[in-house]
Amino acid sequence: MSEESRSEQGLPEYPAYAERVLEVAELIPPGRVMTYGDVAEWLEEGGPRQVGRVMALYGGAVPWWRVVRADGVLLSGHELRALDHYRAEGTPLREASRASEGHLPRIDMRRARWDGDAAGGGGADRPQAPQAHT
């Protein structure tokens, strides 16, 4: 959504890079995830830290729980909210061992990671989705 149309609808305006990051987050299907680095690769701009910063500042407007750390650890401070979303969407999880802190599961990155192949149409101006790294 362009910044002009956002302001016309009374929605907050985001910096251009943030808008692009949020658009990618909205493309991720329920039950799937992309890492911060995957999103940066998709955009061919920035890196995991820049994507993480955008998600921290503006991510509440999109399905934030679908943009995750590469190790599958749940977002600190939002673990239970994220876990509710993952369970509702059927996101593959790996149950935590009894030795792990808090006994919270992790995202099963091998099964949950989305490579963007169903993002639709592509087009000359859309970079190819990153391939899932296993």
Residue pairs with C-beta under 8 A, 6 or more apart in sequence:
1 11
1 19
1 23
3 13
3 14
3 16
3 19
6 12
6 13
6 14
7 13
12 58
12 61
14 22
14 58
17 43
17 45
17 46
17 50
17 54
18 54
18 57
18 58
20 43
20 45
21 39
21 43
21 46
21 51
21 54
21 55
21 58
22 54
22 58
22 59
22 61
22 62
24 34
24 39
24 42
24 43
25 34
25 39
25 55
25 59
25 62
25 63
25 64
25 66
25 67
26 62
26 63
27 116
27 119
28 34
28 63
28 66
28 67
28 114
29 114
29 118
30 63
30 66
30 89
30 90
30 91
31 89
31 90
31 91
31 92
31 112
32 66
32 91
32 112
32 113
32 114
33 65
33 66
33 67
33 68
33 91
33 107
33 109
33 112
33 113
33 114
34 42
34 66
34 67
34 68
34 113
34 114
34 116
34 130
35 48
35 67
35 68
35 69
35 70
35 109
35 113
36 48
36 49
36 51
36 52
36 55
36 67
36 68
36 69
36 70
37 47
37 48
37 51
37 70
37 130
38 113
38 114
38 115
38 116
38 130
39 51
39 67
40 46
40 47
40 48
40 50
40 51
41 130
42 116
42 127
42 129
42 130
43 127
44 127
48 70
51 67
55 64
55 67
59 67
63 85
64 75
64 78
65 75
65 78
65 81
65 82
65 85
65 86
68 74
68 75
68 107
69 75
70 109
71 106
71 109
72 94
72 106
72 107
72 108
72 109
72 112
73 106
74 82
74 83
74 104
74 105
74 106
74 107
75 82
79 102
79 104
83 104
83 105
85 91
86 93
86 107
87 93
91 107
91 112
92 107
92 108
92 111
92 112
93 105
93 106
93 107
93 108
93 112
94 105
94 106
94 107
94 108
95 105
96 102
96 103
96 104
96 105
96 106
110 134
113 132
113 133
114 132
115 129
115 130
115 131
115 132
116 128
116 129
116 130
117 129
119 126
119 129
122 128
